[in-house]
Amino acid sequence: MLDIESLSFNYGTAKVLDNVTFSAEKGECIGILGPNGSGKSTMLKTLSKILKPSSGKVVLCGKELERYSPKELARHMAVVPQDTNIDFDFTCLEVVLMGRNPHMSRFEIEGLKDAGIAREAMMLTNTWHLRERPFVELSGGERQRVIIARALAQQPSVLLLDEPVSHLDINHQIEILDLVERLKNERGLVVIIILHDLNLAARYCDRLILLFNNKILATGGPDDVITRENIRMAFRANVMVKKHPLTGYLYVTLLNALESAGTSNGRTVHLVCGAGTGTQLMYLLRSGGYSVTTGALNVLDSDYETASQLNIHAVSEAPFSPITPEAYSEVVGLMKKADIIVISDVPFGSGNLKNLEAVLEAGTPVIMVEKDVPRDFTNGVATALLDRIKASGAATVNTGEQMLEKLKMIK
Ligand SMILES: Nc1ncnc2c1ncn2[C@@H]1O[C@H](COP(=O)(O)OP(=O)(O)OP(=O)(O)O)[C@@H](O)[C@H]1O
């Protein structure tokens, strides 16, 4: 439906888009991502004929964009820009009715049908109650919803949105994006949307295009594009990317503090953890400048996943397997090398019991992080081992912050 072929654009001598190619089908939502200045808005402007490409072409429904008259194009395509200034004293309903202009003939007198369509668009965007209000008096978020209503009143088959929800509160963000998704599904709209919020992009877009240095750095489904490596490269940000356990969508957590992990304090901690009990501890330790090793961990364990996200070396074990002698000796080796061992409040059973034996064998100072939940689910052998570790002088704390304090005190 929409084909972008080898599109390039220069502002004067500055190349802003270099050889961008992709296409969008009916009922598809494509998210455009990229750091500030990477050319996202410029691309949207070339797709909507506001800017003429320096080379390459845009083909809409088999016809080159060049050959569309403005009115004909407006019947196919609507644009929601980043900011809209309307200087005259129009009411919101009048602004939305402007969206009907491309459909009105010169001789149209009545416009009842258009009024009905404008009303529907305002109902959908939750702006009908604002219809008599002057547009200029609205808040940023209200304006944006009216502009989206105007775009919908155009009844386009392609909807281009430039950061449409950046002015909206969280509730209206979801409301508008849910609406866009519904229109896409029910009316087969093509949606091209610039989003800065990677989590919203992962949630709402079928495909993503990540722009970097004027080019497409990555394209594909959210899983292909929103990766730690791509985000690091494009945004110079250290993030953790995981699937949300409730929604199944990817979510991105910004790990600013990893920047400071570069300033190592020269000390190493081996963390005994599992079942997610080590996730926060790993993050805190890395943020505090410690080198961290961990394990043995089952490769399906969520702490194993966190360790790989944070580039923490983890001794691994196959799913549902006990710790092998090889893994055991590697763990003991890492524990001996470490300055301190931290044991999280992981439940110990036959699978990970060997980690406790390794702690005793290594003889390295230990901090045990025990949450309020008692370890009543651990078996008798584990309890006995934990008691031996405590008796050998292990410090106990209750929180990750206390762990960091205690670490400073242990020489
Ligand atoms: N009218 C213009 N004349 C000259 N250069 C421009 C013009 N508009 C944009 N640019 C430059 O082109 C580059 C791409 O700008 P563009 O607005 O497309 O980026 P963007 O990815 O949408 O950025 P943002 O995320 O900040 O909105 C930037 O370096 C910008 O400074």
The ligand as a MOL file (V3000), in Angstrom:
LIG
                    3D

  0  0  0     0  0            999 V3000
M  V30 BEGIN CTAB
M  V30 COUNTS 31 33 0 0 0
M  V30 BEGIN ATOM
M  V30 1 N 14.4670 22.9870 8.2240 0
M  V30 2 C 15.6540 22.4340 8.4880 0
M  V30 3 N 16.7890 22.9430 7.9720 0
M  V30 4 C 17.9790 22.4020 8.2320 0
M  V30 5 N 18.1710 21.3130 8.9980 0
M  V30 6 C 17.0890 20.7580 9.5490 0
M  V30 7 C 15.7750 21.2870 9.3330 0
M  V30 8 N 14.8900 20.5140 10.0020 0
M  V30 9 C 15.6150 19.5490 10.6110 0
M  V30 10 N 16.9230 19.6960 10.3420 0
M  V30 11 C 18.0230 18.8310 10.8170 0
M  V30 12 O 17.8360 17.5380 10.2760 0
M  V30 13 C 18.1560 16.5420 11.2280 0
M  V30 14 C 16.9680 15.6040 11.4320 0
M  V30 15 O 15.9130 16.3240 12.0220 0
M  V30 16 P 14.5200 15.6390 12.3630 0
M  V30 17 O 13.6360 16.6900 12.9450 0
M  V30 18 O 14.0460 14.8900 11.1930 0
M  V30 19 O 14.9930 14.5990 13.4840 0
M  V30 20 P 14.1040 13.7350 14.4890 0
M  V30 21 O 14.6920 12.3730 14.4750 0
M  V30 22 O 12.6620 13.8800 14.1870 0
M  V30 23 O 14.4700 14.4450 15.8650 0
M  V30 24 P 13.6260 14.5940 17.2380 0
M  V30 25 O 13.6140 13.2290 17.8840 0
M  V30 26 O 14.4800 15.5490 18.0230 0
M  V30 27 O 12.2790 15.1290 16.9390 0
M  V30 28 C 18.5870 17.2790 12.4770 0
M  V30 29 O 19.9800 17.3600 12.5060 0
M  V30 30 C 18.0010 18.6590 12.3060 0
M  V30 31 O 18.7700 19.6280 12.9540 0
M  V30 END ATOM
M  V30 BEGIN BOND
M  V30 1 1 1 2
M  V30 2 1 2 3
M  V30 3 2 2 7
M  V30 4 2 3 4
M  V30 5 1 4 5
M  V30 6 2 5 6
M  V30 7 1 6 7
M  V30 8 1 6 10
M  V30 9 1 7 8
M  V30 10 2 8 9
M  V30 11 1 9 10
M  V30 12 1 10 11
M  V30 13 1 11 12
M  V30 14 1 11 30
M  V30 15 1 12 13
M  V30 16 1 13 14
M  V30 17 1 13 28
M  V30 18 1 14 15
M  V30 19 1 15 16
M  V30 20 2 16 17
M  V30 21 1 16 18
M  V30 22 1 16 19
M  V30 23 1 19 20
M  V30 24 2 20 21
M  V30 25 1 20 22
M  V30 26 1 20 23
M  V30 27 1 23 24
M  V30 28 2 24 25
M  V30 29 1 24 26
M  V30 30 1 24 27
M  V30 31 1 28 29
M  V30 32 1 28 30
M  V30 33 1 30 31
M  V30 END BOND
M  V30 END CTAB
M  END
